Amino acid sequence: METFDKLQILSGAARYDASCASSGSRRDGSAYGTGNTSRSGICHSWSDDGRCISLLKILLSNDCIYDCAYCVNRVTNPVPRASFSAREVVDLTMEFYRRNYIEGLFLSSAVMQSPDQTMERMVSVAQLLRNEERFGGYIHLKIIPGSSSELVSRAGLFADRISVNIELPSSESLKRLAPQKGKQAILEPMSLIGKEIRNSIVERKVSRRAPRFAPAGQSTQMIVGASPESDFQILKLSQGLYRKMNLKRVYYSAFVPVNEDNRLPVLASPPLLREHRLYQADWLMRFYGFSAEEILSDDVPNLEESFDPKTAWALRHPEFFPVEINRADYAALLRVPGIGLTSARRIVAARRFSIITPESLKKIGVVMKRAKYFITCSGRTFEKIDRQQALLKSRFLLGDGGDTAVKKPPKQLILSGLFS
Amino acid sequence: MSRYLYDGTVEGLLSVAARMLAESSEPEQATLDERQNTLFEDGVFIETDAAAAEMFFSRLRQEAPDAAHTFYFFILAEKEGMETSLLRYLILALRHGNKVNGNLADAAVRDIITVARKAQRELHRFKGILRFEKLRDGAYLAKMEPDHNILQPLAGYFSSRLRAEDWFIYDVRRRTAARWHSGTLRLGTIEQFTAPALSEDELRIQALWQTFFRTIAIPDRKNFRLQKSNMPMKYWRYLTEKQEL
């Protein structure tokens, strides 16, 4: 088979993996090699679905022995099959990298003969790139659940980021939809990776020559909408992964029906708004100091469609507001709808020079149409702060300060790859 | 209120800043414009003093490295008619050090930072969307038309990334080029540009990239508006994936 056909099949099969980040790792190029990595990550292009292209995202093979209900590559699906040789992947990566098409390689694979045999071949691609081509660019390796710990450890030495897909938010769903992938086969490599990363950081403090293990950390992905879990369950799972497993990122992928299977729900279109809200909530947990239990509860187990989770929280907690712009600390500023990380940081910096006036707030970058209900500026209010939730909600819904995503349902809203 | 004039060069501008600092005059009380040499132009023309300009800049780098960084990107933006704000910004930078960039309530500081940030943002964008083509002699060539004059920092960036290759970056509109050849970087102007022949396998690799670009998009999630807002069409001209082969 021609490289062209293989590329078509194996990039088409890889496109449902959401991760595209090339950030979190800094490596200077070697004098004789090609490539380095940049801490902030770099997007090289944007495909027709609006998602950033940063890495050459392909499968080594789509010839799978597993039969996961949601997956386009499952063994019972009549799709054309192809496999790359290690050399083909290496050559493609190097040719694309030298032309600045990509930041590096994202390599995943279907399970060919066994998890170990597949993982072994994936690791050998990374090894060829690093040792023979002296490639200094970004490498993201997917770990095949059930592969041996020795291979996982080797993968981490060549890759910048490694990831194990958790696939579904609960072990019951996993059992039902992906019977060959056990919960243990997924969680074991995850905790092993977490341990290796911590060890490597400790060892590198002692000696700068100690090997780096997955310097850009580990991430995971789960499919949203293929199984019945609530958003609260999903967020609690993510929170656990961030806190206990030290993950850099959890990706949520709106379920796109690619197979007919009576175990799967029938959807008119992928649940993109739900995916968007989950990412917003995820950001609140990672950067804004919220916990999953603050965002949702057993009584309110799902994120609201009409409000972003931060506005929803603010509407439920009138006692927290108004926040005084000239006095509130950074953490309190972050809780105001319409104030993001950047504007909160700018407010704190600008306060050192002078009192912040309402006029300068807007110029600093605060979204006033949303923030005005929740702040005071040297005691001055902007809107009569109405403690009646229902009234405020309706004002938001009428478009005054509301989320534009709702009025026009988003076809696609995905993270830029710039944050790790 | 004193009105200063200068010759329009960066050194000239820094000379005015150096003079004001020496005379400890208040930046609120001064305006600065480029000299037009018309008969009735009033204002004090300040002669460019290269040594004073350099001293001022090295002091800026030492006492407010962030502001020196902002100043550098402001200059790359090639923005005209903002001299008065820039003058005020420079004086404030030496007065407050690095903290000056936090003073966003000050209009001059905010304006300078906004312009500089745009240049910085375009530099970051071009680190991603610059496209090299392989030439017959094995070297690589990238053409671009950025809004800001980012060639120098961009070439610096690629000289640590594509260290083992020989390459050129050519700014089509400004007719300036950077060349990386056996480990040294040189910048210059190009009067006449003739497109060199491509290497034999170049079109094959470009076609492979186009294939990848097409298939990586999820058909159920097509969203051209988002694509265009992330990657404005003005940049498509030199993007390999947007060419007809």
Interface residues (C-beta under 8 A of the other chain):
Chain A: T3 F4 L7 Q8 S11 G12 A14 R15 Y16 D28 G29 S30 A31 Y32 G33 T34 G35 N36 S38 S40 I42 C43 H44 S45 W46 S47 D48 D49 G50 R51 C52 I53 S54 L56 K57 I58 L92 E95 F96 R98 R99 N100 Y101 R134 V256 S269 P270 L272 R346 A349 A350 R352 F353 S354 I356 T357 S360 K363 I364 K411 Q412 L413 S416
Chain B: K99 N101 G102 N103 L104 A105 D106 R110 H124 K127 G128 I129 L130 R131 F132 E133 K134 Y140 A142 F158 S160 R161 L162 R163 A164 E165 I205 A207 L208 W209 T211 F212 F213 R214 T215 I216 A217 I218 P219 D220 R221 K222 N223 F224 R225 L226 Q227 N230 M231 L239 T240 E241
